[in-house]
Amino acid sequence: RESDHRAWTPVTYTVTRQNATIQGLIQGKAYFFRIAAENIIGMGPFTETTKEILITDPITVPDRPEDLEVKAVTKNSVTLTWNPPKYNGGSDITMYVLESRLIGKDKFHKVTREKMLDRKFTVEGLKEGDTYEYRVSACNIVGQGKPSFCTKPITCKDEIAPPTLDLDFRDKLIVRVGEAFSLTGRYSGKPAPKVTWLKDDIVVKEDDRIKIKTTPTTLCLGILKSVREDTGKYCVTVENSTGSRKGFCQVNVVDRPSPPVGPVIFDEVFKDHMVVSWKPPLDDGGSEITNYIIEKKDTHKDLWMPVTSSTVKTTCKIPKLLEGREYQIRIYAENLYGISDPLISDEMKAKDRFRVPDAPEQPIIKDVTKDSAVVVWNKPYDGGKPITNYIVEKKETMATRWVKATKDPIFPGTKFKVPDLLEGCQYEFRVSAENEIGVGDPSPPSKPIFARDPIAKPSPPVNPEAVDKTKNSVDLSWQPPRHDGNGKIIGYLVEYQKVGDEEWKQANLTADSCPETNYKVTGLTEGLTYKFRVKAVNAAGESDPAHVPDPVEVKDRLEPPELILDANMAREQHVKAGDTLRLSAVIKGVPFPKVTWKKEDHEVSPKADIEVTGVGSKLEIRNTVHEDGGMYSLTVENPAGSKTVSVKVVVLDKPGPPRNLNISDVRSDSCYITWMEPEDDGGSVITNYVVERKDVASAQWVAISSSSKKRSHMAKYLMEGTQYMFRVAAENQYGRGPYVETLKPIKAIDPLHPPGPPKNLHHVDVDKTEVSLVWNRPDRDGGAEITGYLVEYQEDGADEWTKFQTVPMLDCVVTGL
């Protein structure tokens, strides 16, 4: 019977032996069995098994384990894994036995010392460079089964493989606040890489929200209930001794914006409207602010009324207010993900709170001259609106009408120089301030002033010094006085004193004879030493003198000329025709040398502009032509010597016209053209000649050769009897030169010869004063149609023939005989 049943089931056959095989049992079921003996008398009592018997297959040792693999190898360890055997022998596996054999040895040695049920094991303590084989066996209650197939020989050494990284996320990720997100991927590498997570270059640490999970092949960073602060650039780095790989993701955790930043500023307040402004939210929620929502509320009511929901600016006009009522304004910011909490303003009463500026205090007048005065005032109260302009007015003391000093705006300064005063007149001034509301009251009038210059003596000239000298003169130079005494400096007085004398002598008698800040003192004695001083003079008088620091010995100072060439004279100069030629040099020498420019030892062209300054000289020729080329020289000379430099100038231009154009060997269909090269090749090699022809009846020239390098050409394919003109031009790298043309047309005909003599000349009639003649055509016409016959007569005994006339026919009547 089954162990969970009470009813016994008889076996259908009878046995006479002391054993029996019972079939039809169900594997996995537990049974009880009983046996009774039977003879002819009958059946005896049953004997029952004491324990239930579980129906299973017979128990044997397990099969060999499968898929023994090497998972990792280092220089001193090997990690192996395997799968259980397909059949466990009918009994649970109790342990696995791992064995190894050193290559070169015969026996396998047990590696595991304790019972091991894990199917992964790391063999440690190996020697670097040794090679092993491994096998594994499974054990059950019966015993140890067959070993698995051996691994391939494994040499103990560190395996090296650069890291690889395969990410499941893109480079950008947008997440709503409160949502969770994860960054996952797979990696590999030997030795096992180190995985590091960074956010904005800072290592990510785990906490209640941030979880990091790393397996030997996978990686994951998960963040629960994300907040705005989770926004940033995330980076995962997989690194081992062979290198590293990085993956990036820009995570943007978005939310509705924070409230606009207060306080709300009331820029303008009027009785029927206000203009308010605010600052954008500190946090836009990770998405651009799309608009602001503005509402208003009368403080006596609980209802907020909409003003606008479409403004993108941080300022807004609040219209339709009732004068005297107090209002509050609230402002929301909105983005794609929602509306912020509101910013609420303070209470503000709708009334006009601005007015025109107050009147400034009495202005002060300074720096009065004969035609101007400076008006200075203090800024008044602006009436609540910024002052935009000041209005300065003037009037003569005895007049009643105030006049604006200028039409131009005066701002932001609080002083103004009033021009155009009449010298000697007495004036008063007043000032008004203006804002956008209007013009305020004017200030009290200033104290009266007269328009005239206050003049004092000037201060002494500054830094007088001797800058040059000769055997009888000294050149002095100085700077104007620091203060001119409010009067124009008329000029300067220069005085000198012989060292040892007490008397100062004037070098110039009047100040206006020395209006500049330099003067040459002449008439001095060579070899003596002098002191010098200078005074400035204005209408108020002479200044105190300024002395030249050291006495000066009068004698010539000589320095030979020196030329420092600019780059345009340092080598041969090439300039294209039409451009500007510039030659220049720095010149030194004392006294300053005389400067002479020449071309080929002659005066330079009148078109040349020559400039000589105290430090050098420059020659300039605009619109250069080929004739401007040649050898230019610059000579500088003074009593200490002279110096000359030269430079060759080549003006590059188109060539001139060819010479001696000649047409020969004229035929009915061709002619031979020859010419000579141009006198001027333009400074560049002639590259080719252009030959053209033209039918005299046509206005158009036709090219018959544009690349000829020879100075001759056979013009072919002419039309017989047509008259042609020919012309030739030369070309170089700078262009085509002018043409030379034939002087007269050339007719395309074969060469002509005179016709033969007429034949059979005889008379047919004679009169006393005339003779009728006839003749026949000649045998040859010379290559052209005969146009006429010339008839001549001669008196008998005379030496010369007399021409009668040319006739077209073969007869003629000679008269006048």
C-alpha positions in Angstrom: 0.0 0.0 0.0 1.1 3.7 -0.5 2.3 5.3 2.7 -0.5 7.8 2.6 -3.2 5.2 2.0 -4.7 2.6 4.4 -5.9 0.1 1.8 -3.7 -2.8 0.8 -3.4 -3.8 -2.8 -2.6 -7.5 -3.5 0.2 -8.4 -5.9 -1.4 -10.3 -8.8 0.9 -13.3 -8.8 2.0 -16.0 -6.4 5.6 -16.8 -5.7 7.2 -19.9 -4.2 10.6 -18.4 -3.6 11.7 -16.3 -0.7 11.9 -13.1 -3.0 9.7 -11.3 -5.4 9.9 -8.4 -7.8 7.0 -6.0 -7.6 6.3 -3.9 -10.7 4.0 -1.0 -11.5 5.2 1.2 -8.7 5.4 5.0 -9.1 8.9 6.5 -8.8 9.1 8.9 -5.9 6.1 7.3 -4.0 6.7 5.6 -0.5 5.2 2.2 0.1 4.6 -0.4 2.8 4.8 -4.1 2.0 3.5 -7.3 3.8 4.0 -11.0 3.1 2.0 -14.1 4.2 2.8 -17.8 3.8 0.1 -20.1 2.4 -0.3 -24.0 2.4 -3.1 -26.3 1.6 -4.8 -25.5 4.8 -4.8 -21.8 4.2 -3.0 -18.4 4.5 -1.0 -17.6 7.6 -0.6 -14.1 9.2 1.1 -11.2 7.3 4.5 -9.8 8.2 4.7 -6.1 7.5 7.8 -3.8 6.7 8.5 -1.6 9.6 9.4 1.5 7.6 8.1 2.9 4.4 10.2 2.4 1.3 10.7 5.2 -1.2 10.7 4.0 -4.8 13.8 5.3 -6.5 16.4 4.2 -9.0 19.4 2.3 -7.7 22.1 4.7 -6.2 25.5 4.9 -7.9 28.4 7.3 -7.9 27.8 10.5 -9.8 28.7 11.2 -13.4 31.7 13.5 -14.2 31.1 17.3 -13.7 30.7 19.3 -16.9 32.1 22.5 -18.4 35.2 22.9 -16.2 36.4 26.4 -17.2 39.2 28.8 -16.2 37.7 32.1 -15.2 40.8 34.1 -14.1 44.6 33.6 -14.0 47.2 35.6 -12.1 50.8 35.0 -11.4 50.0 33.1 -8.2 46.3 32.0 -8.5 43.8 30.3 -10.8 40.0 30.6 -10.6 37.9 27.8 -12.0 34.2 27.1 -12.3 32.2 24.1 -13.4 28.6 22.8 -13.7 27.2 19.8 -11.8 27.1 16.3 -13.5 24.1 15.5 -15.6 23.3 12.5 -13.2 24.1 12.6 -9.5 23.9 8.8 -9.2 20.6 8.8 -7.5 21.8 10.7 -4.4 22.5 14.4 -3.7 26.1 15.6 -4.4 27.8 15.9 -1.0 31.0 17.6 -2.2 33.4 18.3 -5.1 37.0 17.3 -5.3 39.4 19.6 -7.3 42.7 18.1 -8.4 45.8 19.6 -10.1 48.8 18.2 -11.9 52.0 20.1 -12.5 53.0 19.7 -16.1 56.0 17.3 -16.2 54.6 15.2 -13.2 52.5 12.1 -13.4 50.2 12.3 -10.5 47.2 14.6 -9.7 47.1 16.0 -6.2 44.0 17.1 -4.3 43.6 20.9 -4.1 40.6 21.2 -1.9 41.0 20.2 1.8 37.5 20.5 3.1 34.0 19.6 1.9 33.2 22.0 -0.9 29.8 22.3 -2.6 30.5 25.6 -4.4 31.2 25.2 -8.1 33.8 28.0 -8.1 37.2 27.8 -6.5 40.4 29.9 -6.5 43.6 28.0 -6.2 46.1 30.3 -4.5 49.8 30.1 -3.5 51.0 29.0 -7.0 54.4 29.8 -8.4 54.6 32.3 -11.2 55.5 30.6 -14.5 54.4 27.1 -13.5 51.9 25.3 -15.8 49.1 23.1 -14.4 46.2 21.0 -15.5 43.0 20.7 -13.4 40.1 18.3 -13.1 37.1 18.0 -10.7 35.1 15.0 -9.4 31.6 14.9 -7.7 30.9 12.8 -4.6 27.6 11.4 -3.1 26.9 8.9 -0.3 28.1 6.1 -2.5 31.5 7.7 -3.2 33.6 9.8 -5.7 32.6 9.8 -9.3 34.7 10.0 -12.4 36.8 13.2 -12.8 35.9 15.8 -15.4 37.9 16.3 -18.5 41.1 18.1 -17.8 41.6 21.8 -18.6 44.2 22.9 -21.1 47.6 23.6 -19.5 47.4 26.9 -17.6 50.5 29.0 -17.0 50.5 31.2 -13.9 50.9 34.8 -15.1 48.9 37.9 -14.9 46.4 38.2 -17.7 46.3 41.6 -19.3 43.3 43.1 -21.2 42.5 46.8 -21.6 39.1 47.8 -20.1 36.0 47.9 -22.3 32.9 49.8 -21.5 29.4 49.3 -23.0 26.8 51.8 -21.6 23.1 51.5 -21.6 22.5 55.3 -21.4 22.9 58.2 -23.8 25.0 61.3 -23.3 21.9 63.3 -22.1 19.1 62.4 -19.7 16.2 64.5 -18.5 14.5 63.4 -15.3 11.5 65.0 -13.4 12.1 65.9 -9.8 11.1 62.9 -7.5 11.6 60.3 -10.2 14.3 57.7 -9.9 16.9 57.1 -12.6 19.8 54.7 -13.1 22.9 54.6 -15.2 23.9 51.1 -16.1 26.4 49.3 -18.4 28.8 46.4 -18.8 32.5 46.3 -18.6 35.5 44.0 -18.8 39.3 44.0 -18.5 42.2 42.1 -16.9 43.2 42.6 -14.3 39.7 43.4 -13.0 39.2 47.1 -13.5 38.3 49.6 -10.8 35.0 51.3 -11.3 34.6 54.9 -10.1 31.6 57.2 -10.5 32.0 61.0 -10.6 29.5 63.9 -10.7 31.0 67.2 -11.9 34.5 65.8 -11.2 33.6 64.9 -7.6 33.4 61.2 -6.5 29.8 60.0 -5.9 29.2 58.5 -2.5 26.4 56.2 -1.5 23.7 57.3 0.9 20.0 56.7 1.4 19.1 57.9 -2.1 22.2 57.0 -4.1 23.1 53.4 -4.7 26.1 52.0 -6.5 26.2 48.3 -7.5 29.2 46.8 -9.3 29.6 43.1 -10.3 32.6 41.6 -12.1 30.9 42.4 -15.4 28.2 45.0 -14.8 27.9 48.5 -13.2 25.0 50.6 -12.0 24.4 54.0 -10.4 20.9 54.4 -9.2 19.4 57.6 -7.6 16.0 57.5 -5.8 13.6 60.4 -5.5 15.9 62.7 -7.6 16.2 66.4 -6.6 17.5 69.4 -8.6 20.9 69.1 -7.0 21.3 65.8 -8.8 21.7 67.8 -12.1 25.2 67.5 -13.4 27.7 65.7 -15.6 28.1 62.1 -14.5 31.2 60.2 -15.4 32.0 56.5 -14.9 35.6 55.5 -15.1 36.8 51.9 -15.7 40.5 51.6 -15.0 43.2 48.9 -14.6 46.9 48.8 -15.1 46.5 48.7 -18.9 44.4 51.9 -19.3 41.0 53.4 -18.7 37.7 54.0 -20.4 35.2 56.7 -19.5 31.5 57.2 -20.1 29.6 60.5 -19.7 26.0 61.5 -19.2 24.6 65.0 -18.7 21.7 64.5 -16.3 19.2 67.4 -16.0 16.7 67.0 -13.2 13.9 69.4 -14.1 11.2 70.9 -12.0 9.0 74.0 -11.9 11.0 77.1 -11.3 11.6 78.7 -7.9 9.7 82.0 -7.2 10.9 85.2 -8.8 13.4 87.1 -6.7 12.0 90.1 -4.8 11.4 92.5 -3.7 8.9 93.8 -6.2 10.1 97.2 -7.2 7.5 99.9 -8.1 9.4 101.8 -10.8 6.5 104.1 -11.6 3.4 104.8 -9.6 0.5 106.9 -10.9 -3.2 107.3 -9.9 -4.4 104.9 -12.6 -1.4 102.5 -13.3 1.9 101.3 -11.9 5.0 99.8 -13.5 6.7 97.1 -11.5 9.8 95.0 -11.9 11.5 92.0 -10.3 14.4 89.6 -10.8 14.2 86.2 -12.5 14.1 83.1 -10.3 17.4 81.9 -8.9 16.5 78.4 -10.2 14.7 78.1 -13.5 14.0 74.4 -12.8 16.4 73.3 -15.5 14.2 74.7 -18.3 14.0 78.2 -19.7 11.3 80.5 -18.2 8.6 80.6 -20.8 6.5 83.4 -19.2 5.5 85.2 -16.1 2.0 85.3 -14.6 1.1 88.7 -13.0 -2.0 89.3 -10.8 -3.2 92.3 -8.8 -5.4 92.5 -5.7 -7.2 95.4 -4.0 -6.2 95.1 -0.4 -9.8 95.6 0.7 -10.8 92.5 -1.3 -9.8 88.8 -1.3 -9.9 88.3 -5.1 -6.8 88.3 -7.2 -7.4 89.6 -10.7 -5.2 88.6 -13.7 -3.1 91.2 -15.4 -1.2 89.2 -17.9 0.2 85.6 -18.4 2.2 86.1 -21.5 5.0 88.5 -20.5 8.6 87.3 -20.8 10.2 90.4 -19.5 10.8 91.1 -15.8 8.8 94.3 -15.9 5.1 94.9 -16.3 2.6 97.7 -16.4 -0.4 97.2 -14.0 -3.3 99.2 -15.6 -6.9 100.0 -14.6 -6.2 101.1 -11.0 -8.5 103.2 -8.8 -6.9 106.3 -7.4 -6.3 106.1 -3.7 -6.7 102.3 -3.4 -3.9 100.2 -2.1 -2.8 97.2 -4.2 -0.7 94.1 -3.9 1.0 92.4 -6.9 1.9 88.7 -7.1 4.1 87.2 -9.7 4.6 83.5 -10.8 7.3 82.1 -13.1 6.4 79.3 -15.5 8.4 76.8 -17.5 7.6 73.7 -19.4 7.3 71.7 -16.1 5.0 73.9 -14.1 4.3 77.2 -12.3 6.4 78.5 -9.4 5.3 79.6 -6.0 4.3 83.3 -6.1 6.3 86.4 -5.2 4.0 88.9 -3.4 4.7 92.6 -3.3 4.2 95.1 -0.4 1.1 97.2 -0.5 1.3 100.3 -2.7 -1.3 103.1 -3.0 -2.3 104.3 -6.6 -1.5 107.9 -6.7 0.8 110.3 -8.5 3.9 110.4 -6.3 6.3 112.2 -8.7 6.6 115.9 -9.4 9.0 118.4 -11.1 12.4 118.9 -9.4 12.8 121.6 -6.8 14.6 124.8 -7.6 18.4 124.6 -7.2 20.2 126.9 -4.7 21.8 130.1 -5.8 24.5 129.2 -8.4 28.1 130.3 -8.0 30.1 131.9 -10.8 33.7 131.0 -11.4 36.5 131.4 -14.1 35.1 134.5 -15.6 36.7 135.7 -18.9 35.8 138.4 -21.3 33.4 136.1 -23.2 32.6 133.2 -20.9 31.8 132.3 -17.3 31.5 128.9 -15.5 28.2 128.5 -13.6 28.3 125.9 -10.7 25.2 124.7 -8.7 24.2 121.9 -6.4 21.8 119.1 -7.4 18.2 119.8 -6.1 15.6 117.2 -5.0 14.6 115.4 -8.2 10.8 115.2 -7.4 10.9 111.3 -7.4 12.1 111.0 -11.0 15.7 111.2 -12.1 16.8 114.6 -13.4 17.4 114.4 -17.1 18.5 118.0 -17.9 19.5 121.3 -16.5 18.6 124.6 -18.1 21.0 127.5 -17.6 19.8 131.0 -18.3 21.5 134.4 -18.5 20.5 138.0 -18.6 22.2 141.4 -18.4 21.7 143.0 -15.1 19.6 145.9 -16.4 17.5 143.6 -18.7 14.2 141.9 -17.9 14.3 138.9 -20.3 16.1 135.7 -19.4 17.8 133.8 -22.3 18.9 130.2 -22.5 22.7 129.8 -22.4 22.5 126.8 -24.7 20.0 124.6 -26.6 22.0 121.4 -25.9 21.1 119.2 -22.9 23.3 119.7 -19.8 23.6 116.5 -17.8 24.9 114.9 -15.6 27.4 117.6 -14.6 26.3 120.4 -12.3 28.5 123.1 -13.9 28.4 124.7 -17.3 30.6 127.2 -19.1 28.4 129.9 -20.6 29.9 131.2 -23.9 29.3 134.2 -26.1 29.3 136.9 -23.4 29.9 140.5 -24.4 33.1 141.9 -22.9 32.5 144.5 -20.3 28.8 143.7 -19.8 27.4 142.7 -16.4 25.4 139.4 -16.2 23.3 137.3 -13.8 22.7 133.6 -14.2 20.0 131.1 -12.9 19.5 127.3 -13.2 16.4 125.1 -13.5 16.2 121.3 -13.3 14.1 119.0 -15.5 12.7 115.5 -15.2 10.2 113.5 -17.3 7.4 115.2 -15.4 8.5 118.7 -16.4 10.7 121.7 -15.7 11.0 122.9 -12.1 11.3 126.4 -10.7 14.5 128.4 -11.5 17.1 129.0 -8.8 17.6 132.5 -7.3 19.8 134.6 -9.6 23.5 134.5 -9.1 25.6 137.5 -7.9 26.2 139.9 -10.9 29.6 139.5 -12.6 31.4 141.5 -15.3 32.6 139.7 -18.5 36.3 140.4 -18.6 39.6 138.5 -18.3 41.4 138.5 -14.9 45.0 138.6 -16.0 48.1 137.9 -13.9 51.8 137.6 -14.8 52.6 134.1 -16.2 54.8 131.6 -14.4 58.4 131.1 -15.7 59.0 129.0 -18.8 59.8 125.3 -18.2 63.1 123.5 -18.8 65.1 126.0 -20.9 68.1 124.3 -22.4 70.8 124.8 -25.1 70.0 122.4 -27.9 72.7 123.4 -30.5 75.6 125.9 -31.0 77.9 127.3 -33.5 81.0 129.6 -33.3 78.8 132.7 -32.9 75.4 131.5 -31.9 73.5 129.2 -29.5 70.0 127.6 -30.1 67.8 127.6 -27.0 64.6 125.7 -26.5 62.0 125.6 -23.6 58.5 124.6 -22.8 55.6 127.1 -22.2 54.9 128.2 -18.6 52.6 126.1 -16.6 50.3 129.1 -15.9 49.7 131.8 -18.5 48.1 134.2 -15.9 44.7 133.8 -17.7 46.2 135.9 -20.6 47.6 135.0 -23.9 51.4 134.6 -24.0 52.6 137.3 -26.3 56.1 135.9 -26.6 59.3 135.4 -24.8 62.3 137.6 -23.8 65.7 135.9 -24.1 68.7 137.3 -22.2 72.4 136.3 -22.0 75.3 137.2 -19.7 79.0 136.6 -20.2 80.4 134.5 -17.4 82.1 137.0 -15.0 79.9 140.0 -15.9 77.0 141.2 -13.9 75.0 142.8 -16.7 72.3 140.8 -18.6 71.9 141.7 -22.2 68.7 141.2 -24.2 68.9 139.0 -27.2 65.5 140.2 -28.5 64.1 143.6 -27.7 60.4 142.7 -27.8 58.5 139.6 -26.8 56.5 139.4 -30.0 59.8 138.9 -31.9 60.0 135.4 -30.2 56.5 133.9 -30.2 57.7 130.3 -30.3 59.4 128.2 -27.6 62.8 128.4 -29.3 65.3 131.1 -30.2 68.7 131.4 -31.8 71.0 133.9 -29.9 73.5 135.4 -32.4 76.4 137.8 -32.3 78.3 135.9 -29.6 82.1 135.7 -29.4 83.7 132.4 -30.3 85.5 130.7 -27.3 83.6 132.6 -24.6 81.2 131.1 -22.1 77.7 132.5 -21.6 74.7 132.1 -19.3 71.1 132.3 -20.7 67.7 132.9 -19.2 64.1 133.2 -20.6 61.0 135.2 -19.5 57.4 134.7 -20.6 55.3 137.8 -21.4 51.6 138.4 -21.4 49.4 141.5 -21.2 50.1 141.8 -17.4 53.9 141.8 -17.8 57.0 139.6 -17.6 57.3 136.4 -15.7 60.2 135.5 -13.4 63.2 134.3 -15.5 64.0 130.6 -16.1 67.7 129.9 -16.3 69.6 127.5 -18.6 71.2 125.2 -16.0 74.8 125.3 -17.2 76.9 127.9 -18.9 77.5 127.3 -22.7 80.9 127.7 -24.4 80.4 129.1 -27.9 82.1 127.0 -30.6 81.1 125.0 -33.7 79.9 121.5 -33.2 80.5 119.3 -36.2 79.3 115.8 -36.9 79.9 114.2 -40.3 76.8 113.1 -42.3 75.4 109.7 -41.7 72.8 107.8 -43.7 70.6 105.1 -42.3 68.8 103.5 -45.3 65.2 102.4 -45.2 64.2 99.1 -46.7 63.2 100.7 -49.9 66.8 101.7 -50.7 68.6 98.7 -49.3 68.5 96.8 -52.6 67.4 97.1 -56.2 63.9 98.4 -56.3 61.2 97.0 -58.6 58.0 99.0 -59.0 55.1 98.3 -61.3 54.1 101.0 -63.7 51.3 103.2 -62.2 52.4 102.5 -58.6 54.2 105.0 -56.4 58.0 104.9 -56.0 59.2 105.8 -52.5 62.9 106.1 -51.6 63.8 107.3 -48.1 66.6 107.4 -45.5 67.3 108.7 -42.1 69.9 111.5 -42.1 72.2 112.5 -39.2 74.9 115.2 -39.0 75.7 118.5 -37.4 75.1 121.0 -38.9 72.3 119.3 -40.7 73.6 118.2 -44.1 72.5 119.6 -47.4 70.4 117.0 -49.2 70.7 116.3 -53.0 68.7 113.7 -55.0 69.9 112.8 -58.6 69.0 110.4 -61.3 71.9 109.2 -63.6 73.9 112.2 -62.3 71.1 114.6 -63.5 68.3 116.4 -61.7 65.4 114.2 -60.9 62.1 114.5 -62.8 60.0 117.5 -61.9 57.2 115.1 -61.1 59.2 113.8 -58.1 58.1 115.1 -54.7 61.2 115.5 -52.4 60.7 116.1 -48.7 63.5 117.0 -46.3 62.9 117.0 -42.6 65.1 117.5 -39.6 65.7 113.7 -39.4 65.7 112.5 -43.0 64.5 112.8 -46.6 62.0 111.1 -48.9 61.6 111.0 -52.7 58.2 110.0 -54.0 57.1 109.6 -57.6 53.4 108.8 -58.2 52.0 107.1 -61.2 55.4 105.8 -62.3 56.2 105.2 -66.0 59.0 103.2 -67.5 61.1 106.3 -68.1 61.2 106.8 -64.3 63.5 103.8 -63.9 67.3 104.3 -63.6 70.0 104.8 -61.0 69.0 107.2 -58.2 71.5 108.7 -55.8 71.1 110.5 -52.5 74.0 112.8 -51.4 74.2 114.5 -48.0 76.9 117.0 -47.3 78.0 119.4 -44.5 81.4 121.0 -43.5 82.4 117.7 -41.8 82.1 115.6 -44.9 79.6 114.0 -47.4 78.1 110.7 -48.1 76.3 109.3 -51.1 74.2 106.1 -51.6 72.6 104.8 -54.8 69.8 102.5 -55.7 68.7 101.1 -59.0 65.0 101.5 -59.8 63.3 99.3 -62.4 59.8 100.3 -63.5 58.0 97.2 -64.7 55.5 97.9 -67.5 54.0 96.5 -70.7 56.5 96.6 -73.6 56.6 99.3 -76.3 55.4 98.8 -79.9 57.4 96.5 -82.2 59.6 98.3 -84.9 59.9 98.2 -88.6 56.7 96.4 -89.5 57.1 95.1 -93.1 54.8 93.2 -95.5 56.4 91.2 -98.3 55.8 88.2 -100.6 52.2 89.3 -101.2 50.1 86.6 -102.9 46.5 86.1 -103.6 46.0 84.1 -100.4 49.0 85.0 -98.2 51.7 87.5 -97.3 54.8 87.4 -95.1 55.0 89.8 -92.1 58.2 90.7 -90.3 59.1 93.2 -87.5 61.8 94.0 -85.0 61.6 93.8 -81.2 60.4 96.9 -79.2 63.0 99.4 -78.1 61.6 99.0 -74.6 60.7 95.6 -73.2 59.0 97.0 -70.1 61.7 95.6 -67.8 60.6 92.0 -68.4 61.3 89.5 -71.1 59.0 89.5 -74.2 56.9 86.4 -73.9 55.1 86.5 -77.3 53.8 88.6 -80.1 50.1 89.1 -81.1 49.5 89.5 -84.9 46.1 90.7 -86.1 44.5 91.5 -89.5 41.5 93.6 -90.6 39.6 93.8 -93.8 39.5 97.5 -94.7 35.8 97.3 -95.1 35.4 95.9 -91.6 35.9 97.6 -88.2 36.9 94.4 -86.4 40.4 93.1 -86.0 40.9 89.4 -86.2 43.8 87.6 -84.4 45.9 85.4 -86.7 48.6 84.6 -84.1 48.7 85.2 -80.3 51.6 83.0 -79.2 54.3 83.6 -81.7 57.8 84.0 -80.1 59.4 84.7 -83.5 59.5 88.1 -85.1 57.9 87.0 -88.4 54.6 85.3 -89.4 53.1 84.0 -92.7 49.6 85.3 -92.9 47.6 82.6 -94.7 44.0 82.2 -95.9 43.6 85.7 -97.4 40.8 86.3 -99.8 42.1 87.3 -103.3 41.4 90.9 -104.2 40.6 91.9 -100.6 42.6 94.8 -99.0 43.9 94.1 -95.5 45.5 96.1 -92.7 47.9 94.3 -90.3 49.1 95.1 -86.8 51.5 93.5 -84.3 51.9 94.0 -80.5 54.4 92.6 -78.0 53.4 91.0 -74.6 55.3 90.4 -71.4 54.2 89.3 -67.9 52.8 92.8 -67.2 50.5 92.9 -70.2 50.2 93.7 -73.9 51.9 96.7 -75.3 50.6 99.1 -78.1 50.1 97.9 -81.6 52.1 99.0 -84.7 50.0 99.0 -87.9 50.8 98.9 -91.6 50.8 102.4 -93.1 48.5 101.5 -96.0 46.3 98.6 -97.0 47.8 95.5 -98.6 45.8 93.9 -101.5 45.9 90.2 -101.7 46.8 89.6 -105.3 49.6 87.7 -107.0 52.5 89.9 -108.2 51.8 91.9 -111.4 54.1 92.5 -114.5 53.9 95.1 -117.3 51.9 93.8 -120.3 53.6 93.0 -123.6 53.6 95.5 -126.5 50.5 95.8 -128.7 50.8 94.0 -132.0 50.3 95.1 -135.7 50.1 98.8 -135.1 49.2 100.6 -138.4 47.3 103.5 -139.7 44.0 103.3 -141.6 43.4 106.9 -142.5 45.5 110.1 -142.7 44.5 113.7 -142.9 46.6 116.9 -142.9 46.3 117.3 -139.1 45.3 113.8 -137.8 46.0 110.1 -138.2 43.7 107.1 -137.5 45.5 104.2 -135.9 44.5 100.6 -135.1 46.4 97.7 -133.4 45.9 94.3 -131.8 46.0 93.1 -128.2 49.5 92.1 -126.8 50.3 88.5 -126.3 50.5 88.8 -122.5 48.6 91.0 -120.0 51.2 90.8 -117.1 48.8 89.0 -114.8 46.0 91.6 -114.7 43.3 93.0 -117.0 44.6 95.7 -119.4 43.0 99.0 -118.4 44.2 101.1 -121.4 46.7 101.9 -124.1 49.1 104.9 -124.0 49.4 106.5 -127.5 52.5 108.6 -128.2 53.9 110.3 -131.4 57.3 111.6 -132.5 58.2 114.0 -135.2 60.5 112.6 -137.7 64.1 113.5 -136.7 63.1 114.3 -133.1 64.6 112.4 -130.1 61.6 112.4 -127.7 58.2 110.9 -127.9 55.2 113.1 -127.0 52.3 111.5 -125.0 48.9 112.0 -126.7 46.4 110.2 -124.5 45.5 106.8 -123.0 42.6 105.0 -124.7 40.6 101.9 -123.6 40.0 100.5 -127.1 42.2 99.1 -129.9 42.0 102.3 -132.0 42.7 106.0 -131.7 42.6 109.2 -133.8 45.7 111.3 -133.2 44.9 115.0 -133.8 46.7 118.3 -133.6 49.5 117.2 -135.9 
